[in-house]
């Protein structure tokens, strides 16, 4: 084997939006001739093997199916608001740490990788980082908006813009203390227990991990992220991962796009799409009397599940973004970070309506950049969607802001840059 070829271990939470980017990296590494093993949930075995990588499964609590929140978040309905966020984070990312650690530690012992890349929320790597003896370099790929504390930012999850002065900075500092000690105090205590089971303990706030890695590779261009005067030295922005070329057959109505005055694409992604009444329904209703073509993706579900559609709407179970985005004028989305990045990389402005996971932070960044509108809810009313779409279509500043981000994104070759970081940090 060529001296530049390396053995790489990748590990990811078994969540679609986390595994997808990691598999893009895995596939690129395999094509470059590197030996790649991926540790993730068993439901992704076929996808891992399809890119040519070896698969190793997570076990126990770490091996959940993100399509079945009723099974891996069985008590979620008991909570709401912040308490629900606490429960979600603890159950998905904290309580799974011991089983994640067992899987990744065994993989490191067996394959002796030259370097390791994990998704940025894979807490099971923390005991490896704490090893005082020899360990492989550990890098992380940020697949959500950058979660890194800063003196000019509020606590992650509160969707606050950067501080505009001393008063904001003081308020954000106080909110940070409250978030760490009170709001997510139980989460930190759960982390203490989880890491104790692995023979270690948290080094700081468990939800602020990015500085711990040998390098933290944040997806997206820097122009999509808040400026930080205190950005950690290990952080690198690597741009927007490319949309894979799709071989899915285009729907019979595809030619209607050419005659449309404007195309508005609406999606709830592939996970949070059990209730189309949250976003797709209000969007279709809001735009039914507008001179636009509304293109709906059912996120893998049957088109029939959408119900009756107005005359100006078209739908498909799945739509290839590499073909659709260049023809789109506005994306209406619940804020999946990967989809939003893809839209902006194509210069498409965005209307975000999301209130779960990292989606409020995605929406806040869209508003801050000027590349779209943040509706600050996951269940908007039709008139709210209509006003936002009308504004984005009428005001060229939104597309201009999206185009500036697209120019920044075009400066990167993400897969090549990620590979270079892995090669630079590998065990000699």
C-alpha positions as a Python dict, from the first residue, in 0.01 Angstrom:
ca = {
    (1, 'X'): (0, 0, 0),
    (2, 'X'): (116, 351, -76),
    (3, 'X'): (273, 528, 223),
    (4, 'X'): (7, 797, 204),
    (5, 'X'): (-276, 545, 244),
    (6, 'X'): (-411, 526, 595),
    (7, 'X'): (-653, 329, 810),
    (8, 'X'): (-938, 550, 925),
    (9, 'X'): (-1206, 481, 1186),
    (10, 'X'): (-1529, 681, 1160),
    (11, 'X'): (-1798, 682, 1429),
    (12, 'X'): (-2141, 841, 1427),
    (13, 'X'): (-2458, 863, 1627),
    (14, 'X'): (-2719, 655, 1438),
    (15, 'X'): (-2910, 964, 1324),
    (16, 'X'): (-2978, 1024, 954),
    (17, 'X'): (-2846, 1382, 957),
    (18, 'X'): (-2525, 1270, 1129),
    (19, 'X'): (-2460, 946, 942),
    (20, 'X'): (-2519, 1096, 597),
    (21, 'X'): (-2226, 1342, 609),
    (22, 'X'): (-1999, 1083, 768),
    (23, 'X'): (-2075, 836, 489),
    (24, 'X'): (-1995, 1100, 228),
    (25, 'X'): (-1652, 1126, 389),
    (26, 'X'): (-1622, 748, 415),
    (27, 'X'): (-1704, 701, 47),
    (28, 'X'): (-1450, 963, -59),
    (29, 'X'): (-1179, 805, 156),
    (30, 'X'): (-1250, 462, 8),
    (31, 'X'): (-1230, 602, -346),
    (32, 'X'): (-894, 755, -254),
    (33, 'X'): (-769, 410, -155),
    (34, 'X'): (-783, 438, 225),
    (35, 'X'): (-902, 158, 454),
    (36, 'X'): (-1220, 276, 628),
    (37, 'X'): (-1428, 130, 910),
    (38, 'X'): (-1751, 292, 1028),
    (39, 'X'): (-1907, 243, 1371),
    (40, 'X'): (-2276, 333, 1384),
    (41, 'X'): (-2625, 187, 1427),
    (42, 'X'): (-2721, -145, 1269),
    (43, 'X'): (-2992, 17, 1053),
    (44, 'X'): (-2714, 182, 850),
    (45, 'X'): (-2517, -137, 777),
    (46, 'X'): (-2616, -156, 410),
    (47, 'X'): (-2541, 211, 349),
    (48, 'X'): (-2196, 176, 509),
    (49, 'X'): (-2112, -130, 303),
    (50, 'X'): (-2249, 35, -12),
    (51, 'X'): (-1975, 301, 4),
    (52, 'X'): (-1710, 31, 39),
    (53, 'X'): (-1636, 70, 411),
    (54, 'X'): (-1627, -198, 677),
    (55, 'X'): (-1915, -185, 925),
    (56, 'X'): (-1906, -229, 1302),
    (57, 'X'): (-2229, -195, 1498),
    (58, 'X'): (-2311, 3, 1805),
    (59, 'X'): (-2475, -205, 2076),
    (60, 'X'): (-2720, -163, 2361),
    (61, 'X'): (-2873, 179, 2421),
    (62, 'X'): (-2650, 333, 2155),
    (63, 'X'): (-2807, 124, 1876),
    (64, 'X'): (-3144, 293, 1836),
    (65, 'X'): (-3348, 355, 1521),
    (66, 'X'): (-3395, 729, 1471),
    (67, 'X'): (-3711, 659, 1268),
    (68, 'X'): (-3881, 526, 1582),
    (69, 'X'): (-3876, 796, 1851),
    (70, 'X'): (-4159, 610, 2025),
    (71, 'X'): (-3905, 337, 2102),
    (72, 'X'): (-3585, 526, 2182),
    (73, 'X'): (-3759, 826, 2344),
    (74, 'X'): (-4044, 640, 2514),
    (75, 'X'): (-4120, 906, 2778),
    (76, 'X'): (-4085, 1214, 2555),
    (77, 'X'): (-4457, 1294, 2561),
    (78, 'X'): (-4434, 1351, 2938),
    (79, 'X'): (-4224, 1662, 2883),
    (80, 'X'): (-4242, 1989, 2694),
    (81, 'X'): (-4021, 2290, 2627),
    (82, 'X'): (-3685, 2290, 2801),
    (83, 'X'): (-3761, 1973, 2996),
    (84, 'X'): (-3825, 1790, 2671),
    (85, 'X'): (-3492, 1917, 2533),
    (86, 'X'): (-3320, 1795, 2849),
    (87, 'X'): (-3479, 1453, 2812),
    (88, 'X'): (-3389, 1427, 2444),
    (89, 'X'): (-3025, 1526, 2494),
    (90, 'X'): (-2979, 1302, 2794),
    (91, 'X'): (-3139, 998, 2630),
    (92, 'X'): (-2984, 1031, 2284),
    (93, 'X'): (-2638, 1172, 2354),
    (94, 'X'): (-2552, 1112, 2721),
    (95, 'X'): (-2702, 781, 2836),
    (96, 'X'): (-2559, 618, 2522),
    (97, 'X'): (-2199, 713, 2604),
    (98, 'X'): (-2097, 385, 2777),
    (99, 'X'): (-2219, 169, 2489),
    (100, 'X'): (-2067, 405, 2232),
    (101, 'X'): (-1737, 395, 2417),
    (102, 'X'): (-1738, 15, 2431),
    (103, 'X'): (-1788, -6, 2054),
    (104, 'X'): (-1533, 256, 1954),
    (105, 'X'): (-1271, 136, 2204),
    (106, 'X'): (-1301, -219, 2073),
    (107, 'X'): (-1270, -93, 1715),
    (108, 'X'): (-956, 105, 1798),
    (109, 'X'): (-805, -198, 1969),
    (110, 'X'): (-885, -427, 1676),
    (111, 'X'): (-799, -216, 1372),
    (112, 'X'): (-535, 19, 1515),
    (113, 'X'): (-643, 319, 1304),
    (114, 'X'): (-399, 586, 1199),
    (115, 'X'): (-667, 847, 1269),
    (116, 'X'): (-1025, 871, 1395),
    (117, 'X'): (-1310, 1094, 1279),
    (118, 'X'): (-1635, 1113, 1477),
    (119, 'X'): (-1947, 1318, 1435),
    (120, 'X'): (-1924, 1619, 1663),
    (121, 'X'): (-2190, 1490, 1905),
    (122, 'X'): (-2047, 1140, 1952),
    (123, 'X'): (-1988, 1148, 2327),
    (124, 'X'): (-1851, 795, 2345),
    (125, 'X'): (-1517, 924, 2219),
    (126, 'X'): (-1458, 1133, 2533),
    (127, 'X'): (-1288, 856, 2735),
    (128, 'X'): (-1051, 803, 2440),
    (129, 'X'): (-960, 1172, 2441),
    (130, 'X'): (-884, 1144, 2812),
    (131, 'X'): (-629, 867, 2768),
    (132, 'X'): (-290, 975, 2896),
    (133, 'X'): (-106, 709, 2701),
    (134, 'X'): (-81, 654, 2330),
    (135, 'X'): (-399, 709, 2132),
    (136, 'X'): (-472, 786, 1766),
    (137, 'X'): (-549, 1143, 1666),
    (138, 'X'): (-921, 1216, 1706),
    (139, 'X'): (-1094, 1468, 1482),
    (140, 'X'): (-1461, 1560, 1475),
    (141, 'X'): (-1694, 1666, 1197),
    (142, 'X'): (-1946, 1932, 1298),
    (143, 'X'): (-2274, 1833, 1132),
    (144, 'X'): (-2486, 2080, 1328),
    (145, 'X'): (-2435, 2456, 1378),
    (146, 'X'): (-2114, 2515, 1570),
    (147, 'X'): (-2167, 2454, 1941),
    (148, 'X'): (-1875, 2635, 2102),
    (149, 'X'): (-1894, 2874, 2394),
    (150, 'X'): (-1789, 3234, 2334),
    (151, 'X'): (-1793, 3555, 2530),
    (152, 'X'): (-2002, 3718, 2255),
    (153, 'X'): (-2267, 3446, 2223),
    (154, 'X'): (-2556, 3322, 2429),
    (155, 'X'): (-2587, 2958, 2535),
    (156, 'X'): (-2628, 2713, 2249),
    (157, 'X'): (-2992, 2625, 2190),
    (158, 'X'): (-3136, 2964, 2281),
    (159, 'X'): (-3104, 3090, 1922),
    (160, 'X'): (-2964, 3427, 2027),
    (161, 'X'): (-2774, 3653, 1784),
    (162, 'X'): (-2419, 3769, 1867),
    (163, 'X'): (-2388, 4027, 2144),
    (164, 'X'): (-2415, 4388, 2026),
    (165, 'X'): (-2243, 4544, 2325),
    (166, 'X'): (-2139, 4514, 2688),
    (167, 'X'): (-2497, 4476, 2812),
    (168, 'X'): (-2560, 4180, 2582),
    (169, 'X'): (-2229, 4020, 2678),
    (170, 'X'): (-2311, 4047, 3048),
    (171, 'X'): (-2659, 3904, 2992),
    (172, 'X'): (-2524, 3617, 2784),
    (173, 'X'): (-2263, 3537, 3048),
    (174, 'X'): (-2535, 3516, 3312),
    (175, 'X'): (-2752, 3301, 3086),
    (176, 'X'): (-2454, 3073, 3031),
    (177, 'X'): (-2417, 3013, 3404),
    (178, 'X'): (-2789, 2943, 3435),
    (179, 'X'): (-2780, 2706, 3137),
    (180, 'X'): (-2484, 2505, 3266),
    (181, 'X'): (-2578, 2489, 3633),
    (182, 'X'): (-2957, 2492, 3631),
    (183, 'X'): (-3125, 2437, 3293),
    (184, 'X'): (-2889, 2159, 3190),
    (185, 'X'): (-2755, 2078, 3535),
    (186, 'X'): (-2927, 1739, 3528),
    (187, 'X'): (-2768, 1672, 3188),
    (188, 'X'): (-2423, 1741, 3330),
    (189, 'X'): (-2494, 1512, 3625),
    (190, 'X'): (-2604, 1240, 3384),
    (191, 'X'): (-2273, 1289, 3198),
    (192, 'X'): (-2082, 1245, 3523),
    (193, 'X'): (-2255, 910, 3574),
    (194, 'X'): (-2211, 797, 3214),
    (195, 'X'): (-1842, 884, 3202),
    (196, 'X'): (-1780, 735, 3545),
    (197, 'X'): (-1900, 406, 3398),
    (198, 'X'): (-1618, 447, 3143),
    (199, 'X'): (-1358, 528, 3405),
    (200, 'X'): (-1336, 902, 3346),
    (201, 'X'): (-1522, 1229, 3409),
    (202, 'X'): (-1634, 1538, 3214),
    (203, 'X'): (-1372, 1800, 3136),
    (204, 'X'): (-1595, 2106, 3147),
    (205, 'X'): (-1952, 2131, 3023),
    (206, 'X'): (-2045, 1813, 2835),
    (207, 'X'): (-2245, 2004, 2573),
    (208, 'X'): (-1942, 2210, 2475),
    (209, 'X'): (-1705, 1952, 2331),
    (210, 'X'): (-1558, 2105, 2018),
    (211, 'X'): (-1238, 2230, 2181),
    (212, 'X'): (-1152, 1882, 2306),
    (213, 'X'): (-1064, 1733, 1967),
    (214, 'X'): (-730, 1741, 1793),
    (215, 'X'): (-916, 1923, 1517),
    (216, 'X'): (-1279, 2018, 1483),
    (217, 'X'): (-1391, 2032, 1121),
    (218, 'X'): (-1708, 2240, 1097),
    (219, 'X'): (-1925, 2187, 791),
    (220, 'X'): (-2046, 2501, 619),
    (221, 'X'): (-1854, 2812, 520),
    (222, 'X'): (-1748, 3058, 790),
    (223, 'X'): (-1996, 3314, 653),
    (224, 'X'): (-2285, 3096, 774),
    (225, 'X'): (-2152, 3097, 1129),
    (226, 'X'): (-2140, 3376, 1387),
    (227, 'X'): (-1801, 3547, 1409),
    (228, 'X'): (-1616, 3462, 1728),
    (229, 'X'): (-1313, 3661, 1845),
    (230, 'X'): (-1236, 3364, 2069),
    (231, 'X'): (-1284, 3082, 1815),
    (232, 'X'): (-1096, 2774, 1936),
    (233, 'X'): (-763, 2728, 1760),
    (234, 'X'): (-850, 2370, 1660),
    (235, 'X'): (-1153, 2478, 1453),
    (236, 'X'): (-1153, 2467, 1074),
    (237, 'X'): (-1442, 2543, 838),
    (238, 'X'): (-1452, 2293, 552),
    (239, 'X'): (-1746, 2412, 343),
    (240, 'X'): (-2066, 2243, 231),
    (241, 'X'): (-2056, 1873, 156),
    (242, 'X'): (-2168, 1818, -205),
    (243, 'X'): (-2509, 1684, -295),
    (244, 'X'): (-2470, 1333, -423),
    (245, 'X'): (-2573, 1283, -785),
    (246, 'X'): (-2903, 1096, -777),
    (247, 'X'): (-3013, 817, -1010),
    (248, 'X'): (-3374, 841, -890),
    (249, 'X'): (-3613, 882, -1183),
    (250, 'X'): (-3749, 1233, -1213),
    (251, 'X'): (-4126, 1265, -1167),
    (252, 'X'): (-4350, 1298, -1471),
    (253, 'X'): (-4426, 1661, -1385),
    (254, 'X'): (-4060, 1769, -1384),
    (255, 'X'): (-4103, 1971, -1701),
    (256, 'X'): (-4350, 2200, -1521),
    (257, 'X'): (-4052, 2359, -1348),
    (258, 'X'): (-3941, 2517, -1674),
    (259, 'X'): (-4267, 2710, -1718),
    (260, 'X'): (-4303, 2823, -1356),
    (261, 'X'): (-4279, 3191, -1271),
    (262, 'X'): (-4118, 3092, -941),
    (263, 'X'): (-4050, 2760, -770),
    (264, 'X'): (-4095, 2718, -394),
    (265, 'X'): (-3972, 2389, -251),
    (266, 'X'): (-4106, 2273, 86),
    (267, 'X'): (-3979, 1984, 293),
    (268, 'X'): (-3992, 1849, 647),
    (269, 'X'): (-3688, 1630, 591),
    (270, 'X'): (-3678, 1254, 634),
    (271, 'X'): (-3725, 1222, 1011),
    (272, 'X'): (-3961, 1490, 1144),
    (273, 'X'): (-4221, 1421, 879),
    (274, 'X'): (-4480, 1213, 1063),
    (275, 'X'): (-4716, 1511, 1078),
    (276, 'X'): (-4729, 1697, 748),
    (277, 'X'): (-4964, 1946, 912),
    (278, 'X'): (-4670, 2110, 1086),
    (279, 'X'): (-4512, 2276, 781),
    (280, 'X'): (-4601, 2121, 446),
    (281, 'X'): (-4975, 2163, 499),
    (282, 'X'): (-4956, 2531, 601),
    (283, 'X'): (-4715, 2606, 315),
    (284, 'X'): (-4929, 2442, 47),
    (285, 'X'): (-5236, 2623, 180),
    (286, 'X'): (-5054, 2957, 208),
    (287, 'X'): (-4932, 2952, -152),
    (288, 'X'): (-5233, 2794, -323),
    (289, 'X'): (-5340, 3130, -470),
    (290, 'X'): (-4990, 3255, -553),
    (291, 'X'): (-4836, 3251, -903),
    (292, 'X'): (-4573, 2997, -793),
    (293, 'X'): (-4515, 2627, -839),
    (294, 'X'): (-4496, 2458, -499),
    (295, 'X'): (-4275, 2149, -508),
    (296, 'X'): (-4323, 1913, -214),
    (297, 'X'): (-4093, 1636, -95),
    (298, 'X'): (-4257, 1376, 127),
    (299, 'X'): (-3918, 1278, 269),
    (300, 'X'): (-3947, 917, 163),
    (301, 'X'): (-4311, 874, 256),
    (302, 'X'): (-4586, 801, 4),
    (303, 'X'): (-4717, 1103, -184),
    (304, 'X'): (-5070, 990, -98),
    (305, 'X'): (-4995, 1063, 268),
    (306, 'X'): (-4984, 1434, 185),
    (307, 'X'): (-5356, 1441, 107),
    (308, 'X'): (-5518, 1655, -165),
    (309, 'X'): (-5293, 1919, -320),
    (310, 'X'): (-5393, 2243, -495),
    (311, 'X'): (-5347, 2291, -869),
    (312, 'X'): (-5014, 2473, -829),
    (313, 'X'): (-4848, 2199, -621),
    (314, 'X'): (-4643, 1899, -732),
    (315, 'X'): (-4512, 1624, -507),
    (316, 'X'): (-4278, 1328, -498),
    (317, 'X'): (-4169, 1087, -230),
    (318, 'X'): (-3809, 1194, -283),
    (319, 'X'): (-3652, 1469, -491),
    (320, 'X'): (-3283, 1491, -586),
    (321, 'X'): (-3139, 1819, -459),
    (322, 'X'): (-2859, 1822, -713),
    (323, 'X'): (-3124, 1863, -982),
    (324, 'X'): (-3390, 2057, -789),
    (325, 'X'): (-3200, 2333, -610),
    (326, 'X'): (-3066, 2505, -924),
    (327, 'X'): (-3433, 2545, -1028),
    (328, 'X'): (-3559, 2665, -687),
    (329, 'X'): (-3633, 3027, -588),
    (330, 'X'): (-3714, 2969, -219),
    (331, 'X'): (-3671, 2673, 15),
    (332, 'X'): (-3924, 2636, 297),
    (333, 'X'): (-3785, 2392, 552),
    (334, 'X'): (-3803, 2283, 912),
    (335, 'X'): (-3435, 2362, 938),
    (336, 'X'): (-3232, 2047, 878),
    (337, 'X'): (-2874, 2177, 873),
    (338, 'X'): (-2761, 1971, 576),
    (339, 'X'): (-3051, 2079, 356),
    (340, 'X'): (-3013, 2444, 453),
    (341, 'X'): (-2642, 2435, 371),
    (342, 'X'): (-2716, 2275, 36),
    (343, 'X'): (-2969, 2546, -50),
    (344, 'X'): (-2734, 2829, 45),
    (345, 'X'): (-2449, 2670, -148),
    (346, 'X'): (-2680, 2689, -450),
    (347, 'X'): (-2762, 3053, -373),
    (348, 'X'): (-3122, 2974, -272),
    (349, 'X'): (-3273, 3183, 13),
    (350, 'X'): (-3451, 2998, 292),
    (351, 'X'): (-3760, 3023, 512),
    (352, 'X'): (-3703, 2819, 830),
    (353, 'X'): (-3977, 2691, 1060),
    (354, 'X'): (-3820, 2453, 1313),
    (355, 'X'): (-3833, 2417, 1689),
    (356, 'X'): (-3665, 2083, 1767),
    (357, 'X'): (-3303, 1968, 1807),
    (358, 'X'): (-3064, 2223, 1652),
    (359, 'X'): (-3326, 2377, 1423),
    (360, 'X'): (-3378, 2701, 1622),
    (361, 'X'): (-3004, 2764, 1593),
    (362, 'X'): (-3021, 2703, 1217),
    (363, 'X'): (-3308, 2949, 1184),
    (364, 'X'): (-3130, 3211, 1392),
    (365, 'X'): (-2825, 3192, 1166),
    (366, 'X'): (-3042, 3229, 856),
    (367, 'X'): (-3195, 3546, 1001),
    (368, 'X'): (-2854, 3679, 1107),
    (369, 'X'): (-2700, 3628, 762),
    (370, 'X'): (-2997, 3790, 588),
    (371, 'X'): (-3029, 3486, 361),
    (372, 'X'): (-3387, 3417, 461),
    (373, 'X'): (-3657, 3439, 725),
    (374, 'X'): (-3675, 3259, 1060),
    (375, 'X'): (-4039, 3198, 1159),
    (376, 'X'): (-3927, 3093, 1510),
    (377, 'X'): (-4183, 2813, 1532),
    (378, 'X'): (-4212, 2458, 1407),
    (379, 'X'): (-4584, 2489, 1335),
    (380, 'X'): (-4642, 2816, 1151),
    (381, 'X'): (-4981, 2942, 1039),
    (382, 'X'): (-5042, 2970, 663),
    (383, 'X'): (-5041, 3350, 672),
    (384, 'X'): (-4700, 3350, 842),
    (385, 'X'): (-4557, 3130, 567),
    (386, 'X'): (-4720, 3341, 297),
    (387, 'X'): (-4573, 3665, 431),
    (388, 'X'): (-4227, 3512, 459),
    (389, 'X'): (-4226, 3364, 108),
    (390, 'X'): (-4369, 3683, -40),
    (391, 'X'): (-4096, 3884, 132),
    (392, 'X'): (-3816, 3659, 9),
    (393, 'X'): (-3944, 3661, -347),
    (394, 'X'): (-3997, 4038, -351),
    (395, 'X'): (-3679, 4155, -179),
    (396, 'X'): (-3358, 4075, -374),
    (397, 'X'): (-3145, 4122, -62),
    (398, 'X'): (-3231, 3769, 54),
    (399, 'X'): (-3101, 3607, -263),
    (400, 'X'): (-2800, 3839, -261),
    (401, 'X'): (-2712, 3723, 91),
    (402, 'X'): (-2758, 3358, -9),
    (403, 'X'): (-2535, 3420, -312),
    (404, 'X'): (-2260, 3563, -91),
    (405, 'X'): (-2266, 3246, 116),
    (406, 'X'): (-2261, 3041, -204),
    (407, 'X'): (-1946, 3223, -318),
    (408, 'X'): (-1783, 3147, 18),
    (409, 'X'): (-1888, 2782, -3),
    (410, 'X'): (-1744, 2753, -353),
    (411, 'X'): (-1398, 2834, -216),
    (412, 'X'): (-1392, 2496, -43),
    (413, 'X'): (-1343, 2142, -164),
    (414, 'X'): (-1489, 1982, 152),
    (415, 'X'): (-1406, 1615, 98),
    (416, 'X'): (-1052, 1694, -12),
    (417, 'X'): (-1002, 1928, 285),
    (418, 'X'): (-1134, 1675, 536),
    (419, 'X'): (-906, 1411, 389),
    (420, 'X'): (-609, 1645, 412),
    (421, 'X'): (-678, 1716, 780),
    (422, 'X'): (-693, 1342, 849),
    (423, 'X'): (-365, 1285, 667),
    (424, 'X'): (-193, 1577, 841),
    (425, 'X'): (-285, 1452, 1188),
    (426, 'X'): (-243, 1076, 1137),
    (427, 'X'): (-6, 866, 1339),
    (428, 'X'): (336, 887, 1168),
}
